[in-house]
Amino acid sequence: MMKSPERSSLVAQIIGLTLAFAGAGLLLSALVEIVYGDTGDWRILGVLGIASLVIGYGLRWFTSVPDRILRLDVFVSVTSSWLAMAVVGALPYLATGAITDLDMALFESVSGFTTTGATVLQSGSDPSVFDASVGLLFWRSVTQWLGGMGVIVLVVAVLPSVGSWGMGLLEAEAPGPTGERLTPRVTHTAQHLWAFYLGFTVLTMVGYLAAGMNLYDAASHSLTTVSTGGFSRYTLSIAHFESTAVEWVAIAAMFVAGSSFTLLYRLVRGKPGPLIRSVEFRLYVALLAVATGMTWFSSGEPFAVTGLRNSLFTITSVVSTTGYGTADFVGAWEPQAQAVVLILMPIGAMAGSTAGGVKLVRVLAVASLAHRETLAQLHQKLIRPVRVGRSLIDDRVVNRVVGFLVLVLAAFGGGGLLIALTGEDVITAFSASATTLGNVGPGLGDVGPRSDFAGLTVFARLVCIVNMLLGRLEIYPVLLALVKLPVPRARPMMARTFRRRNSVYVEV
């Protein structure tokens, strides 16, 4: 059988593989429903999975990778693939009837793939369990696992003949200011990262099994722990198990998931030096220790071991942006402890981890820049590089970091204001903006760890959806993708704004 004439399209190639991976996840979820469930949802999941696979491979069959790729095409491909995933991810919720409103289904899907962990699902006859089938809830966990390491990383790992533009894709999706190769070939780097990610998932599942979870819970929670997503089948999250062992396994796994995977990969390969010398890693550990101490003494259980564990669990969950919960820090903690949690929400953990947020390396870079500019007020001819530990940071990277932080503040403030305009109180509005932009999950007020986002208005949820995408893709890819908006008036305006970037090819 001869193959049809191809049309070169990077966007179609990336979306095609993305839909294929989503289809495989849906088929796996259908199998889980057959084994553990008692509904007919496996048919719906199976049909959607097959359809996603067929469409995905169809896009790959009729298109090819262009010989020359614009930098703009990289950003458009990444953003488009995530939007396509969000739509496909929403279909199972609508088709099974677990969610009936389109905006809520999109919210749940985007929250899954961006590993935010915020939810609009309600509990059923059993108030401890969300009102959805076992297979659908497993699909919910799969979305977070795919989004954790990044489906684009998986695409680069399996796409043949990937060239230097593959690194551009990794940088566009990777959570951090710069990308880093583990090997000279980009494809091998992506393969090593996913192999480490898969091994970490299996190890976490074994830990949960040893702590007393059944196989289904261990598998689904390992997917949402290593991805720092935080979805759980149970409305009380990890607190449902009432197990100290389960909580300690979750704490350890969240801590690892918030660390740089490239440094951890080198640690596993017998090279602990880079991790030990990492200033960002030391700041990560110090931040967890200090914030845990502050919240412990302000949580109402200042001298209890249970209080220490709850504080450590909550802080690790927030800093790693996992969003699991054991303690109701909204109802039980003092305002000063809640303030610590709110401040930590948009910061995140280390660059190169599955965590969301600004990332600690950016905090270090901006702190070094602020130090330099302060000294420059006294010594106007001062020449001092920006440093993160022993590493010198190029001024172009520093400028990009500063621009990113300005955009984050604009998104946080603008999102909070828009949500407040819908009638929500200030605490709920701005914590909802912070927690969705930081991809954390629970917020404060009416979106706390014992609440959900179903009570927000449709407009407020749409704002949260935009925030989740901006936070996971770190703003720049989304903004640059607007150049190709299919809106007659908006597209020329955006094209003029980014004309120079539109004419730059990926460097070889």
C-alpha positions as CSV (number, residue, x, y, z in Angstrom):
1,M,0.0,0.0,0.0
2,M,1.5,3.3,-1.1
3,K,1.6,6.2,1.3
4,S,-0.2,9.4,0.3
5,P,1.8,12.5,-0.7
6,E,2.9,14.2,2.5
7,R,2.5,17.7,3.6
8,S,5.2,19.0,5.9
9,S,3.8,20.2,9.2
10,L,5.6,20.1,12.6
11,V,2.3,21.0,14.4
12,A,0.5,18.0,12.8
13,Q,3.3,15.7,13.6
14,I,3.5,16.7,17.3
15,I,-0.3,16.7,17.8
16,G,-0.5,13.3,16.1
17,L,2.0,11.7,18.5
18,T,0.4,13.5,21.4
19,L,-3.1,12.1,20.6
20,A,-1.5,8.6,20.1
21,F,-0.1,8.7,23.6
22,A,-3.4,9.9,25.0
23,G,-5.2,7.1,23.2
24,A,-2.8,4.5,24.7
25,G,-3.6,6.0,28.2
26,L,-7.3,5.7,27.5
27,L,-7.0,2.1,26.5
28,L,-5.1,1.3,29.6
29,S,-7.8,3.0,31.6
30,A,-10.4,0.9,29.9
31,L,-8.5,-2.2,30.9
32,V,-8.4,-1.1,34.5
33,E,-12.1,-0.6,34.4
34,I,-12.6,-4.1,33.1
35,V,-10.5,-5.5,35.9
36,Y,-11.5,-3.4,38.9
37,G,-14.7,-1.6,37.8
38,D,-18.3,-2.6,37.6
39,T,-19.7,-0.1,35.0
40,G,-19.8,0.0,31.2
41,D,-17.4,2.9,31.1
42,W,-14.7,0.6,29.7
43,R,-16.5,0.7,26.3
44,I,-16.5,4.5,26.2
45,L,-12.8,4.7,27.3
46,G,-11.9,2.0,24.7
47,V,-13.8,3.7,21.8
48,L,-12.2,7.1,22.7
49,G,-8.8,5.5,23.0
50,I,-9.0,3.8,19.6
51,A,-10.4,7.0,18.0
52,S,-7.5,9.1,19.5
53,L,-5.0,6.5,18.2
54,V,-6.4,6.5,14.7
55,I,-6.6,10.3,14.5
56,G,-3.1,10.6,15.9
57,Y,-1.5,8.2,13.5
58,G,-3.5,9.6,10.7
59,L,-2.0,13.0,11.3
60,R,1.5,11.4,11.3
61,W,0.7,9.4,8.1
62,F,-0.4,12.3,6.0
63,T,2.3,14.8,7.1
64,S,6.1,14.9,7.6
65,V,8.5,17.0,9.6
66,P,9.6,20.1,7.7
67,D,13.2,20.4,6.5
68,R,13.5,23.9,8.1
69,I,11.7,24.8,11.3
70,L,11.0,28.3,12.6
71,R,11.4,28.9,16.3
72,L,7.9,30.2,16.2
73,D,6.7,26.8,14.9
74,V,8.3,25.1,18.0
75,F,6.2,27.2,20.4
76,V,3.0,26.9,18.3
77,S,3.5,23.1,18.2
78,V,3.9,22.8,21.9
79,T,1.0,25.0,22.8
80,S,-1.3,23.4,20.1
81,S,-0.4,19.9,21.3
82,W,-1.4,20.8,24.9
83,L,-4.6,22.3,23.8
84,A,-5.4,19.2,21.7
85,M,-4.6,17.0,24.8
86,A,-6.9,19.1,26.9
87,V,-9.8,18.6,24.5
88,V,-9.2,14.8,24.2
89,G,-8.8,14.6,28.0
90,A,-12.2,16.3,28.6
91,L,-14.2,13.9,26.3
92,P,-14.2,10.9,28.8
93,Y,-15.7,13.0,31.5
94,L,-18.5,14.2,29.2
95,A,-19.1,10.8,27.5
96,T,-19.4,8.9,30.8
97,G,-21.6,11.6,32.4
98,A,-19.2,12.1,35.3
99,I,-19.2,15.8,34.3
100,T,-21.9,17.3,32.2
101,D,-20.7,20.9,31.7
102,L,-18.1,21.5,29.0
103,D,-16.2,24.1,31.0
104,M,-15.9,21.8,34.0
105,A,-14.7,18.9,31.8
106,L,-12.1,21.1,30.3
107,F,-11.1,22.4,33.8
108,E,-10.6,18.8,35.0
109,S,-8.7,17.8,31.9
110,V,-6.4,20.8,32.0
111,S,-5.9,20.4,35.7
112,G,-4.8,16.9,35.1
113,F,-2.4,17.4,32.2
114,T,-0.8,20.5,33.9
115,T,-0.5,18.5,37.1
116,T,-2.4,21.2,39.0
117,G,-4.7,18.8,40.9
118,A,-7.6,21.2,41.3
119,T,-10.9,19.5,40.8
120,V,-14.6,20.0,40.1
121,L,-15.6,16.4,40.7
122,Q,-18.2,15.8,43.4
123,S,-18.5,12.8,45.8
124,G,-21.3,10.3,45.2
125,S,-23.3,8.1,47.6
126,D,-20.0,7.4,49.4
127,P,-18.8,10.9,50.4
128,S,-15.2,9.6,50.7
129,V,-15.0,8.7,47.0
130,F,-15.4,10.9,43.9
131,D,-18.5,10.1,41.9
132,A,-16.8,8.4,38.9
133,S,-15.9,5.0,37.7
134,V,-12.6,3.3,38.6
135,G,-11.4,3.5,35.0
136,L,-12.3,7.1,34.6
137,L,-10.5,8.0,37.9
138,F,-7.5,6.0,36.6
139,W,-7.6,8.1,33.4
140,R,-7.5,11.1,35.6
141,S,-4.3,9.9,37.1
142,V,-2.8,9.0,33.7
143,T,-3.3,12.6,32.5
144,Q,-1.2,13.8,35.3
145,W,1.5,11.2,34.7
146,L,1.7,12.2,31.0
147,G,1.8,15.9,31.8
148,G,4.3,15.5,34.6
149,M,7.5,14.8,32.7
150,G,5.9,16.3,29.6
151,V,4.3,14.6,26.6
152,I,6.6,16.6,24.3
153,V,9.6,15.0,26.0
154,L,8.0,11.7,25.2
155,V,7.4,12.8,21.6
156,V,11.1,13.7,21.2
157,A,12.1,10.4,22.7
158,V,10.2,8.4,20.0
159,L,10.2,10.7,17.0
160,P,12.7,9.5,14.4
161,S,15.2,11.8,12.8
162,V,14.9,14.4,15.5
163,G,17.4,17.2,14.9
164,S,18.5,20.2,16.8
165,W,15.0,21.5,16.9
166,G,14.2,18.7,19.4
167,M,16.1,20.7,22.0
168,G,13.9,23.7,21.2
169,L,10.8,21.5,21.9
170,L,12.3,20.3,25.2
171,E,13.1,23.9,26.3
172,A,9.7,25.1,25.3
173,E,8.0,22.6,27.5
174,A,10.6,21.9,30.2
175,P,9.9,23.6,33.6
176,G,12.9,25.9,34.0
177,P,14.8,28.8,32.4
178,T,17.1,26.5,30.4
179,G,17.2,23.0,29.0
180,E,20.0,20.6,29.7
181,R,21.3,17.6,27.7
182,L,22.2,14.4,29.5
183,T,23.8,13.0,26.3
184,P,25.0,14.6,23.1
185,R,21.8,13.5,21.3
186,V,18.6,15.1,22.2
187,T,16.6,11.9,21.5
188,H,18.7,10.0,24.0
189,T,18.3,12.8,26.6
190,A,14.5,12.5,26.3
191,Q,14.7,8.7,26.5
192,H,16.9,8.7,29.6
193,L,14.6,11.2,31.3
194,W,11.5,9.1,30.6
195,A,13.3,5.9,31.7
196,F,14.2,7.5,35.0
197,Y,10.6,8.8,35.3
198,L,9.2,5.3,34.7
199,G,11.6,3.7,37.2
200,F,10.7,6.3,39.8
201,T,7.0,5.6,39.3
202,V,7.5,1.9,39.8
203,L,9.6,2.5,42.9
204,T,6.9,4.8,44.4
205,M,4.2,2.2,43.6
206,V,6.2,-0.5,45.4
207,G,6.6,1.9,48.4
208,Y,2.8,2.5,48.5
209,L,2.2,-1.3,48.3
210,A,4.6,-1.9,51.2
211,A,2.8,0.9,53.2
212,G,-0.5,-1.0,52.9
213,M,-2.2,0.3,49.8
214,N,-4.0,-2.1,47.4
215,L,-2.6,-2.4,43.9
216,Y,-5.1,0.0,42.3
217,D,-4.5,2.7,44.8
218,A,-0.8,2.2,44.8
219,A,-0.7,2.4,41.0
220,S,-2.9,5.5,40.6
221,H,-1.3,7.4,43.5
222,S,2.2,6.7,42.2
223,L,1.2,8.3,38.9
224,T,0.0,11.4,40.6
225,T,2.9,11.6,43.1
226,V,5.9,11.4,40.8
227,S,4.2,13.9,38.5
228,T,3.5,16.2,41.4
229,G,-0.1,16.2,40.3
230,G,-2.0,15.3,43.5
231,F,-5.2,13.7,42.1
232,S,-6.6,11.0,44.3
233,R,-9.6,8.8,44.1
234,Y,-10.6,9.9,47.6
235,T,-12.0,13.2,48.6
236,L,-9.8,13.4,51.7
237,S,-6.7,12.7,49.5
238,I,-3.9,10.9,51.4
239,A,-5.6,11.5,54.7
240,H,-8.2,8.9,53.7
241,F,-5.7,6.1,54.4
242,E,-5.1,7.2,58.0
243,S,-1.6,5.7,57.6
244,T,1.6,7.2,58.9
245,A,3.6,4.8,56.6
246,V,1.7,6.0,53.5
247,E,2.3,9.6,54.5
248,W,6.0,9.1,54.8
249,V,6.2,7.4,51.5
250,A,4.4,10.3,49.9
251,I,6.7,12.8,51.6
252,A,9.8,11.1,50.3
253,A,8.4,10.7,46.8
254,M,7.2,14.4,46.7
255,F,10.6,15.5,47.8
256,V,12.3,13.6,45.1
257,A,9.8,14.7,42.4
258,G,10.5,18.3,43.4
259,S,14.3,17.8,42.7
260,S,16.0,18.2,39.4
261,F,15.7,15.0,37.4
262,T,18.9,15.6,35.5
263,L,20.8,15.8,38.8
264,L,19.0,12.8,40.2
265,Y,19.8,10.9,37.0
266,R,23.5,11.6,37.5
267,L,23.2,10.6,41.2
268,V,21.8,7.2,40.1
269,R,24.7,6.9,37.7
270,G,27.1,7.2,40.6
271,K,27.8,11.0,40.3
272,P,26.4,12.6,43.4
273,G,28.7,15.6,43.2
274,P,26.5,17.8,41.0
275,L,23.5,17.3,43.3
276,I,25.5,18.0,46.5
277,R,27.1,21.1,45.0
278,S,23.8,22.5,43.7
279,V,22.9,25.7,45.4
280,E,19.4,25.3,44.2
281,F,19.1,21.9,45.9
282,R,20.5,23.3,49.2
283,L,18.0,26.1,49.0
284,Y,15.2,23.6,48.3
285,V,16.1,21.6,51.4
286,A,16.5,24.8,53.5
287,L,13.2,26.2,52.3
288,L,11.4,23.0,53.3
289,A,13.0,22.9,56.7
290,V,12.4,26.5,57.6
291,A,8.8,26.6,56.3
292,T,8.0,23.3,58.1
293,G,9.3,24.8,61.3
294,M,7.3,28.0,60.9
295,T,4.0,26.2,60.1
296,W,4.6,23.6,62.8
297,F,4.8,26.2,65.6
298,S,1.8,28.0,64.1
299,S,-0.4,25.0,63.3
300,G,-1.9,24.5,66.8
301,E,0.2,21.3,67.4
302,P,3.6,22.9,68.1
303,F,5.0,20.1,70.2
304,A,3.3,17.0,68.7
305,V,5.0,14.6,66.4
306,T,1.7,14.4,64.4
307,G,1.8,18.2,64.0
308,L,5.4,18.0,62.7
309,R,4.5,15.3,60.2
310,N,1.4,17.2,59.0
311,S,3.5,20.4,58.6
312,L,6.2,18.6,56.7
313,F,3.7,16.8,54.5
314,T,1.8,20.1,53.7
315,I,4.9,22.1,53.0
316,T,6.5,19.4,50.8
317,S,3.2,19.1,49.0
318,V,2.9,22.8,48.4
319,V,6.6,23.5,47.5
320,S,6.6,20.5,45.1
321,T,3.2,21.7,43.9
322,T,1.8,18.2,44.4
323,G,-1.4,19.3,46.2
324,Y,-1.9,16.3,48.4
325,G,-3.5,17.0,51.7
326,T,-3.5,15.5,55.2
327,A,-4.2,18.5,57.3
328,D,-7.0,21.1,56.7
329,F,-4.6,24.1,56.9
330,V,-7.5,26.4,56.1
331,G,-9.7,25.4,59.0
332,A,-7.2,24.3,61.5
333,W,-4.0,26.4,61.1
334,E,-3.4,30.0,62.3
335,P,-3.4,32.9,59.8
336,Q,0.4,33.2,59.9
337,A,0.8,29.5,58.9
338,Q,-1.7,30.0,56.1
339,A,0.3,33.0,54.9
340,V,3.4,30.9,54.6
341,V,1.5,28.4,52.5
342,L,0.1,31.2,50.3
343,I,3.6,32.7,49.7
344,L,5.0,29.3,48.8
345,M,2.3,28.4,46.3
346,P,3.8,30.2,43.2
347,I,7.4,29.6,44.0
348,G,7.7,25.9,43.3
349,A,10.7,23.6,43.6
350,M,13.8,23.0,41.5
351,A,14.1,23.5,37.7
352,G,14.1,20.3,35.8
353,S,11.6,18.7,38.2
354,T,8.0,17.8,37.6
355,A,6.9,20.6,39.9
356,G,5.2,23.8,38.7
357,G,5.8,27.3,40.0
358,V,8.5,29.9,39.3
359,K,11.3,27.6,40.3
360,L,14.0,28.3,42.9
361,V,16.8,28.8,40.3
362,R,15.0,31.9,39.1
363,V,14.7,33.1,42.6
364,L,18.5,32.7,43.0
365,A,19.2,34.4,39.7
366,V,17.0,37.4,40.5
367,A,18.5,37.7,44.0
368,S,22.0,37.8,42.4
369,L,20.8,40.4,40.0
370,A,19.4,42.5,42.8
371,H,22.7,42.3,44.7
372,R,24.6,43.4,41.6
373,E,22.2,46.3,40.9
374,T,22.5,47.4,44.6
375,L,26.3,47.5,44.4
376,A,26.1,49.3,41.1
377,Q,24.4,52.2,42.9
378,L,27.7,52.7,44.8
379,H,30.1,51.7,42.0
380,Q,28.7,52.9,38.7
381,K,31.5,51.2,36.7
382,L,31.0,47.9,38.4
383,I,31.2,44.8,36.2
384,R,29.8,41.9,38.1
385,P,28.2,38.8,36.5
386,V,25.0,37.2,37.8
387,R,25.8,33.9,39.5
388,V,23.8,30.9,40.7
389,G,26.3,29.1,42.9
390,R,29.5,28.8,40.9
391,S,27.7,29.1,37.5
392,L,27.7,32.4,35.6
393,I,24.3,33.3,34.1
394,D,24.3,35.0,30.7
395,D,22.6,38.4,30.8
396,R,20.2,37.2,28.0
397,V,19.0,34.4,30.3
398,V,18.7,36.9,33.2
399,N,16.6,39.2,31.1
400,R,14.4,36.3,30.1
401,V,14.0,35.4,33.8
402,V,13.1,38.9,34.8
403,G,10.6,39.2,31.9
404,F,9.1,35.9,33.0
405,L,8.7,37.0,36.6
406,V,7.0,40.2,35.4
407,L,4.6,38.2,33.3
408,V,3.9,35.8,36.3
409,L,3.1,38.8,38.5
410,A,0.8,40.2,35.8
411,A,-1.0,36.8,35.4
412,F,-1.3,36.3,39.1
413,G,-2.6,39.8,39.8
414,G,-4.8,39.9,36.7
415,G,-6.2,36.5,37.3
416,G,-7.0,37.3,41.0
417,L,-8.7,40.5,40.0
418,L,-10.8,38.8,37.3
419,I,-11.9,36.1,39.7
420,A,-12.7,38.7,42.4
421,L,-14.9,40.5,39.9
422,T,-17.1,37.4,39.8
423,G,-18.0,38.0,43.4
424,E,-15.5,35.8,45.2
425,D,-13.8,37.1,48.4
426,V,-10.2,38.4,48.1
427,I,-8.6,35.3,49.8
428,T,-10.4,32.9,47.5
429,A,-9.8,34.9,44.4
430,F,-6.1,35.5,44.8
431,S,-5.3,32.1,46.2
432,A,-7.2,30.5,43.3
433,S,-5.1,32.5,40.9
434,A,-1.8,31.6,42.8
435,T,-2.6,27.9,43.1
436,T,-3.6,27.5,39.5
437,L,-0.7,29.6,38.1
438,G,1.7,27.6,40.3
439,N,0.0,24.3,39.4
440,V,-0.4,23.5,43.1
441,G,-4.1,22.5,43.5
442,P,-5.7,23.5,46.7
443,G,-5.9,27.1,47.7
444,L,-7.4,29.1,50.6
445,G,-10.9,30.2,51.3
446,D,-13.6,28.5,49.2
447,V,-11.0,26.6,47.2
448,G,-9.2,25.1,50.2
449,P,-8.0,21.4,50.6
450,R,-11.5,20.4,51.8
451,S,-13.3,22.2,49.0
452,D,-13.3,22.2,45.1
453,F,-13.5,24.6,42.2
454,A,-17.0,23.6,41.2
455,G,-18.4,26.5,43.2
456,L,-16.7,29.1,41.1
457,T,-18.5,30.8,38.2
458,V,-17.9,29.7,34.6
459,F,-15.8,32.8,33.9
460,A,-13.7,32.2,37.0
461,R,-13.0,28.7,36.0
462,L,-12.0,29.8,32.5
463,V,-9.5,32.2,34.1
464,C,-8.1,29.3,36.2
465,I,-7.8,27.2,33.0
466,V,-5.7,29.9,31.3
467,N,-3.6,30.3,34.4
468,M,-2.9,26.5,34.6
469,L,-1.7,26.4,31.0
470,L,0.4,29.6,31.5
471,G,1.9,28.1,34.6
472,R,2.7,24.7,33.1
473,L,4.1,26.0,29.8
474,E,5.8,28.9,31.6
475,I,4.0,31.7,29.6
476,Y,6.4,32.3,26.7
477,P,5.2,29.4,24.4
478,V,1.5,30.4,24.9
479,L,2.1,34.1,24.2
480,L,4.3,33.4,21.1
481,A,1.7,30.9,19.8
482,L,-0.8,33.8,19.7
483,V,1.0,34.9,16.5
484,K,-0.9,32.3,14.6
485,L,-4.3,33.0,16.1
486,P,-7.1,32.2,13.6
487,V,-8.6,35.6,14.3
488,P,-8.4,38.0,11.4
489,R,-7.6,41.2,13.4
490,A,-5.6,39.7,16.2
491,R,-3.2,37.7,14.0
492,P,-1.7,40.6,12.1
493,M,-1.3,42.5,15.3
494,M,0.5,39.7,17.1
495,A,2.6,39.0,14.0
496,R,3.8,42.6,13.9
497,T,4.7,42.3,17.6
498,F,6.8,39.2,17.1
499,R,8.0,39.8,13.5
500,R,11.7,39.3,14.4
501,R,11.1,36.0,16.2
502,N,8.9,34.8,13.4
503,S,11.9,34.9,11.0
504,V,14.4,33.1,13.1
505,Y,15.2,29.4,12.4
506,V,16.2,26.9,15.0
507,E,20.0,26.9,15.4
508,V,21.8,23.8,14.4
